[in-house]
Structures are given as structure tokens and as C-alpha cells.
């Protein structure tokens, strides 16, 4: 593996930033302390800072030379509403909030790249560092786009990077086209008429109605869509009533549907609407379906191939999978890729062996209360950002550079389908 020596030398500083973020997690659109530190750090590097987009978003702009090309590099900022089970020193200091997805590491890696680029200024053009809030609720990047981020800070392409546990550390994965799924998060409210449990004929039972709805929705996946079109639909919430001998007035369902093809998701939502309304009517109840849609994360072909070549030049071809299986999860970076060409990639983070003593007993998986970011991949992430920006702005092919020091090689690649 080859990383920039100056970035490797700054590992302790980058790690300290990462662990500060981990200890001070903030939820979407509430990232005030987080954005304050990001802005202060960027300003300390001599980078032009802009704030206010999407409430807590931060944008850093760094120019060098006379080139007119511009590249956007994005990191997400928010934490999850989870109670951390780790007890090591940098655990969350805020009850019920945790960086369980690695956004702490994403911010630190991008700041590490900003530090190096600001010190060297050995590129020709403009780098726009984008720190985006509220990724976990799927809307922060959309708000930034809607508020004109790419009109205020024009870029020719935009790139994203996410750590990926369960895959060998220091390996990369990406693919052209859909890399993450489109999403339809849904809520269903079924209204009936409450009654005593032993006198159900006096009411209109929303519990029975909801049970039929849940069963019928699964038929969309098995009977409505084409078998070759990948999709999943899960009802994850079923709430109604408080006592065992009373039929409630209302039952609430909630869940999510995912598909890689937007037309498949259109079909699912359309069928859901009819099933919910007609099943409720058949049981003399009323029902309302509310859906929040998020697009698939779609990488443009040219930018994906370019990013893959940069990765190969740093870690070697055996540690880059440029055609991974798409992931059924979703990402609000999709909104930025709808506005500009670019590529979203995954960085292998290992299986959790890196965790400090005092970590929770659970696995080191994303959205797990025992998760912690792998600090050993920070220097590589920063190096990737730096080299991607340099080469993109120069318009040069992604070739191996003599600026690097060789830190060893591995035969482990990024396994598809993780």
C-alpha cells in the first residue's frame, strides 16, 4: 500500500480529530459543535470557509494555479440516535447518540486531505470540500443541492467515500451505475373503531386490517414485480393498542422498500397504495399511506473508471474491485450525483480487530452499538482524496506517482456482495 508520507506523519492529528467527533456525536441538522470544529480546522489550514447551507453544512474552497477545473469531495457529518455500548475513552459523551456509521472517520479523512492540499497547493484548479449534514434521514444532501450548492460552488464532478466493515482493510470497491438502492420509506395509518375485545362486532378492527395489509404487501415482491428486478419490502413497525382486552381505534405501520431500478420502485409504491386503500375498505376501515422517496446512488461511468485507476495506483489492482455487487442500502449522496457526475466508493475497514479495549460485545458493523471506525485506514482515505483531486484537476490519467512510499502489499481484494 502506498500513502503520502506527510499524511502518514499527520496520522496522530487526523486520529485525534476522528476521536473528538466520535465522542461528540450530533444528529441530523443539529451538528453545531461538529460544524464549528470543521470550520475552525479548515480556517486554520488557510481554506476559505462557507457556512449555512442545509443549516449546519460546511463548505471549504481551496484554489491553486490558474486551472478552471473544479472537483467536489464530500463527507457526511451526522450521528445516529443509538446508545453506544463501548466504554473506551473516546466513547460518546452524549446519551442516546452515537457515531455508529463512521461519519466521524469520513470527516477526519477529508480534513486530513484538506490539510495536505492546503500545505502543498500542488494542484491546478479548485477543490470544494463538502461537509454534508443529516445523511441518516436521507435529506441533508438534497437540501444542499436545493439551496444551490453547485451554483454557488461549481464543480465538474463530485465524489463520495464510505468505510465498509466486514471487508479487508485498505481495499476499495465501486461500480458504474447503481451502487446503492432507491428507497421508499413508508408510514401507514389505519383508522377503525375501538371496541371491547370480546365484542368485536361493535367496532371496526384496525389490527385485523393491518395484519391483512402486512401479508398482502409481501405479494408485491413475489407477484407484482419481475423476478429479475431486485427489490425488498419490509414492515418494521406494527403498533396499536395498549391493553389486551380492548381493540384500538388506530394501528400504525412503518417500513421501507428498496430497489435498484426507479421504475420497479414506482411499481411497488403504486401497488402499495391500492393494497392499503382497498384492504382497509374491505374491512370497513380507513387508511392513509405516506411515502418518502430517495433516489438510487448512480455512479457515472467515466468518473467511476477514473476513481478506480486512482485507487489502483495507491493500493494495487488486487485490492480494488471495480465491479462490486450493488448494495441494497441507500445514501443521500444520490442527490448530489443527480446534480453532477461523479462516483461513490467503499473503503474496506476490516472486521473490528482494530477496536480499543472496552469495546462492546457486538460486532463492528455499521449501525451497531459496538461499532468503532478503524483509525488505521485514515491515512489511506486522505491519500485517496488528495490524489483524486490532483489528478482530476490536472486532467491526467491516474498513474502511479513517485511521491509515495510503499507500505506493503496484500492479496486481499474487496469481496463483492458484502
C-alpha positions in Angstrom: 0.0 0.0 0.0 1.3 3.5 -0.9 0.3 6.6 1.1 1.6 10.1 1.0 4.4 10.3 3.7 3.3 13.7 5.0 -0.2 12.4 5.6 1.1 9.3 7.3 3.2 11.6 9.6 0.0 13.6 10.4 -1.8 10.4 11.4 -2.0 11.3 15.1 -3.6 14.7 14.3 -6.2 13.1 12.0 -6.9 10.4 14.5 -7.4 13.0 17.3 -10.0 14.8 15.1 -11.8 11.5 14.4 -12.0 10.6 18.1 -13.2 14.0 19.1 -16.0 13.6 16.5 -16.8 10.2 17.9 -17.0 11.5 21.5 -19.3 14.4 20.5 -21.9 12.9 18.1 -24.8 15.1 16.9 -27.9 14.2 15.0 -29.0 15.4 11.6 -29.3 19.2 11.2 -28.1 19.5 14.8 -24.4 19.3 14.1 -23.4 22.6 15.6 -20.3 21.6 17.6 -19.3 19.4 14.7 -19.6 22.1 12.1 -17.9 24.6 14.4 -14.8 22.4 14.7 -14.8 21.6 11.0 -15.0 25.3 10.1 -12.3 26.2 12.6 -10.0 23.5 11.4 -10.4 24.5 7.7 -9.8 28.1 8.5 -6.6 27.1 10.4 -5.4 25.4 7.2 -6.0 28.7 5.3 -9.0 27.4 3.5 -12.0 29.7 2.6 -15.0 28.6 4.6 -18.7 29.0 3.9 -21.5 28.0 6.3 -25.3 27.9 6.4 -26.2 25.6 3.6 -28.6 23.0 4.9 -28.4 24.8 8.3 -25.3 23.1 9.6 -23.4 22.2 6.4 -19.9 23.5 5.9 -18.1 24.1 2.5 -14.4 24.7 2.2 -13.0 26.1 -1.0 -9.3 25.9 -1.9 -7.8 27.3 -5.1 -4.4 26.9 -6.7 -2.9 27.7 -10.0 -4.9 29.1 -12.9 -6.9 26.0 -13.9 -10.6 26.3 -14.4 -11.5 22.7 -13.4 -13.2 22.1 -10.1 -13.8 18.9 -8.0 -16.2 18.3 -5.1 -15.2 15.9 -2.3 -18.0 15.1 0.2 -18.1 13.7 3.8 -21.2 13.2 5.9 -21.4 14.7 9.4 -24.3 13.3 11.4 -24.6 10.5 14.0 -27.4 8.1 14.9 -29.9 8.0 17.7 -28.3 5.0 19.4 -26.9 4.3 22.8 -23.2 3.4 22.5 -22.2 0.2 24.3 -18.4 0.9 24.0 -16.7 2.1 27.2 -13.3 3.1 25.8 -12.0 6.7 26.4 -13.4 8.2 23.1 -16.9 6.7 23.5 -19.9 9.0 23.0 -20.3 11.6 25.7 -23.9 12.2 24.7 -26.5 9.7 25.8 -28.6 8.2 23.1 -26.3 9.5 20.3 -23.5 7.6 18.6 -21.3 7.7 15.5 -22.2 4.2 14.5 -21.8 4.6 10.8 -18.3 6.0 10.5 -19.1 9.6 9.6 -16.6 10.6 12.3 -13.9 8.9 10.2 -15.3 10.3 6.9 -14.9 13.9 8.3 -11.4 13.2 9.6 -10.2 11.7 6.3 -11.5 14.7 4.3 -9.9 17.1 6.8 -6.7 15.2 6.5 -6.8 15.7 2.7 -7.7 19.4 3.1 -4.7 19.8 5.4 -2.3 18.3 2.9 -3.7 20.1 -0.1 -3.6 23.5 1.7 0.0 23.0 2.7 1.3 21.8 -0.7 -1.0 23.7 -3.1 0.4 21.3 -5.8 -2.7 21.2 -7.9 -4.2 23.3 -10.6 -7.8 24.3 -10.1 -10.4 24.3 -7.3 -11.2 21.8 -4.6 -14.5 22.1 -2.9 -14.7 20.3 0.5 -18.3 19.5 1.2 -19.4 18.5 4.8 -23.0 17.5 4.5 -25.4 17.2 7.4 -28.3 14.8 8.0 -27.3 11.9 5.8 -29.0 9.4 8.0 -32.5 10.8 7.4 -31.8 11.0 3.7 -32.3 14.7 3.2 -29.1 16.7 4.1 -27.5 16.4 0.6 -30.9 17.2 -1.0 -31.2 20.3 1.0 -27.7 21.4 0.0 -28.5 20.8 -3.7 -31.9 22.5 -3.4 -30.2 25.5 -1.8 -27.8 25.8 -4.7 -24.5 24.4 -3.6 -23.3 23.6 -7.1 -24.4 27.0 -8.4 -22.6 28.8 -5.5 -19.6 26.4 -5.7 -19.5 25.0 -9.3 -17.7 21.6 -9.7 -17.2 19.4 -12.7 -17.7 16.2 -10.7 -18.4 15.2 -7.1 -17.1 12.2 -5.2 -18.1 10.3 -2.0 -16.4 7.6 0.1 -17.8 5.3 2.9 -16.0 2.9 5.2 -17.2 -0.7 4.9 -16.7 -3.1 7.8 -16.5 -6.8 7.0 -14.2 -6.2 4.0 -10.4 -6.3 4.3 -9.0 -3.0 5.5 -7.3 -0.8 2.9 -9.2 -2.2 -0.1 -11.6 -0.4 -2.3 -14.9 -1.2 -4.1 -17.1 0.7 -6.5 -19.0 0.2 -9.7 -20.5 2.2 -12.6 -24.3 2.6 -12.5 -26.4 1.9 -9.4 -24.2 1.2 -6.4 -26.9 1.8 -3.8 -30.6 1.4 -4.0 -33.5 3.7 -4.4 -35.7 3.9 -1.3 -39.3 4.4 -0.3 -39.8 4.8 3.4 -43.4 4.5 4.3 -45.9 5.0 7.1 -49.4 3.6 7.1 -52.1 4.8 9.5 -55.2 2.5 9.7 -58.2 4.0 11.5 -61.1 1.9 12.7 -63.5 2.0 15.6 -62.4 0.7 19.0 -64.4 -1.9 20.9 -64.1 -4.4 23.8 -62.0 -7.4 22.8 -65.0 -9.8 23.5 -67.4 -7.6 21.5 -65.5 -7.1 18.2 -68.8 -6.7 16.2 -69.3 -3.4 17.9 -66.1 -2.0 16.3 -64.1 -1.9 13.1 -60.9 -3.7 13.8 -57.7 -1.9 12.6 -55.5 -4.7 14.0 -57.0 -7.4 11.8 -56.9 -4.9 8.9 -53.3 -4.2 9.5 -52.4 -7.9 9.6 -54.0 -8.4 6.2 -52.1 -5.3 4.8 -48.8 -6.6 6.0 -49.4 -10.0 4.4 -50.7 -8.5 1.2 -47.7 -6.2 0.8 -45.3 -9.1 0.5 -47.3 -10.2 -2.6 -45.9 -7.2 -4.4 -42.4 -8.6 -4.2 -43.4 -12.1 -5.2 -46.2 -11.5 -7.6 -46.2 -7.9 -9.0 -42.6 -7.2 -9.9 -40.5 -9.1 -12.4 -38.4 -11.8 -10.6 -35.2 -10.4 -12.2 -35.8 -7.0 -10.7 -34.2 -6.9 -7.2 -36.3 -5.4 -4.5 -37.2 -5.8 -0.9 -40.1 -4.6 1.2 -40.2 -4.8 5.0 -42.8 -3.7 7.5 -40.6 -3.0 10.6 -43.2 -1.3 12.9 -46.6 -2.6 13.9 -48.1 -0.6 16.7 -51.7 -0.5 18.0 -53.4 -0.6 21.4 -52.2 -0.6 25.0 -54.2 -3.3 26.7 -55.0 -6.9 25.9 -58.8 -6.6 26.1 -59.5 -3.6 24.0 -59.5 -3.2 20.3 -57.8 0.1 19.5 -59.0 2.9 17.2 -55.8 3.2 15.2 -52.9 1.0 14.2 -49.7 2.4 12.7 -47.3 0.5 10.4 -44.0 1.7 9.1 -41.2 0.2 7.0 -39.1 0.6 3.9 -39.0 -0.6 0.3 -35.8 -0.7 -1.8 -35.0 -1.3 -5.4 -32.1 -0.5 -7.8 -34.5 0.4 -10.6 -36.6 3.5 -10.2 -39.4 2.1 -12.3 -39.5 -1.0 -10.0 -39.9 1.2 -7.0 -42.6 3.2 -8.8 -44.5 -0.1 -9.3 -44.1 -1.1 -5.6 -45.4 2.3 -4.4 -48.3 2.2 -6.8 -49.3 -1.3 -5.7 -48.9 -0.4 -2.0 -51.3 2.4 -2.4 -54.0 0.2 -3.9 -53.4 -2.6 -1.4 -53.6 -0.3 1.6 -56.7 1.6 0.5 -58.7 -1.5 -0.8 -57.8 -3.8 2.1 -58.9 -1.1 4.6 -62.1 -0.6 2.7 -62.8 -4.3 2.7 -62.6 -4.3 6.5 -64.7 -1.1 6.8 -61.7 0.9 8.0 -59.8 4.0 6.6 -56.2 4.1 5.8 -53.5 6.6 4.7 -50.2 5.7 3.1 -47.4 8.3 3.3 -44.2 7.7 1.3 -40.8 9.5 1.4 -38.8 8.7 -1.8 -35.0 8.8 -2.2 -33.2 8.0 -5.5 -30.7 5.3 -6.2 -27.0 6.3 -5.9 -25.8 6.1 -9.5 -22.2 6.4 -10.4 -21.3 7.9 -13.8 -19.1 5.6 -15.9 -16.2 7.9 -16.7 -15.7 9.2 -13.2 -16.0 5.7 -11.8 -13.3 4.4 -14.0 -11.1 7.4 -13.2 -11.5 6.8 -9.4 -10.8 3.1 -9.8 -7.5 3.9 -11.6 -6.5 6.3 -8.8 -7.3 3.5 -6.2 -5.2 1.0 -8.2 -2.2 3.4 -8.3 -2.3 3.6 -4.4 -3.2 0.1 -3.3 -2.6 -2.1 -6.3 -5.1 -3.7 -8.7 -5.6 -6.7 -6.5 -7.2 -4.6 -3.8 -9.7 -2.7 -6.0 -12.9 -4.3 -7.1 -14.3 -2.0 -9.7 -17.5 -4.0 -10.3 -18.8 -4.9 -6.9 -22.4 -6.1 -6.4 -24.7 -3.2 -5.6 -25.7 -2.7 -2.0 -29.4 -2.6 -1.1 -28.8 0.3 1.3 -29.4 4.0 0.4 -27.3 7.2 0.5 -28.4 10.8 0.3 -25.2 11.4 -1.8 -27.5 10.2 -4.6 -29.0 13.7 -4.8 -25.5 15.2 -5.5 -24.9 12.5 -8.2 -28.2 13.6 -9.8 -26.9 17.1 -10.0 -23.3 16.4 -11.1 -21.4 13.4 -12.5 -19.2 11.5 -10.0 -18.6 8.3 -8.1 -19.4 6.9 -4.7 -17.0 4.3 -3.4 -16.4 1.9 -0.4 -13.2 1.7 1.6 -12.7 -1.7 3.4 -12.5 -1.3 7.2 -11.8 -4.8 8.4 -13.7 -7.0 10.9 -13.2 -5.0 14.1 -9.8 -6.2 15.3 -8.7 -2.6 15.5 -11.1 -1.7 18.3 -9.7 -0.4 21.6 -10.1 -2.5 24.8 -13.5 -1.7 26.2 -15.5 -2.1 23.0 -19.0 -3.5 23.2 -19.6 -7.2 22.8 -21.4 -6.8 19.5 -19.9 -6.9 16.0 -18.1 -4.0 14.4 -20.9 -3.5 11.9 -22.5 -0.3 10.7 -25.4 0.9 12.8 -24.3 -1.4 15.6 -23.9 -0.2 19.2 -20.4 -1.8 19.4 -19.1 -0.2 16.2 -16.0 2.0 16.0 -14.2 3.4 13.0 -10.9 1.8 12.0 -8.3 4.6 12.5 -5.7 2.5 10.5 -7.5 3.5 7.3 -7.5 7.2 7.9 -4.2 7.9 6.1 -5.3 5.9 3.1 -8.6 7.7 2.9 -6.9 11.1 3.0 -4.4 10.0 0.4 -7.1 8.8 -2.0 -8.9 12.2 -1.7 -5.6 14.1 -2.3 -4.6 12.0 -5.3 -8.1 12.0 -6.8 -8.2 15.8 -6.6 -4.7 16.3 -8.0 -5.2 14.0 -11.0 -8.8 15.1 -11.8 -7.8 18.8 -11.8 -4.8 18.1 -14.0 -6.8 16.1 -16.4 -4.1 13.5 -16.3 -4.6 9.7 -16.2 -4.4 8.1 -12.8 -0.8 6.8 -12.9 1.4 5.6 -10.1 3.3 8.6 -8.6 6.9 8.6 -7.2 5.6 10.8 -4.3 4.5 7.7 -2.4 6.3 5.3 0.0 5.5 1.7 -0.4 4.0 0.3 2.8 3.5 -3.3 1.7 1.0 -5.2 -0.4 -1.8 -7.6 0.2 -3.6 -10.1 -2.0 -6.9 -9.4 -0.3 -9.5 -7.7 -2.6 -12.9 -6.3 -1.8 -15.3 -9.1 -1.8 -18.4 -8.5 -3.9 -21.8 -8.5 -2.2 -20.6 -7.5 1.3 
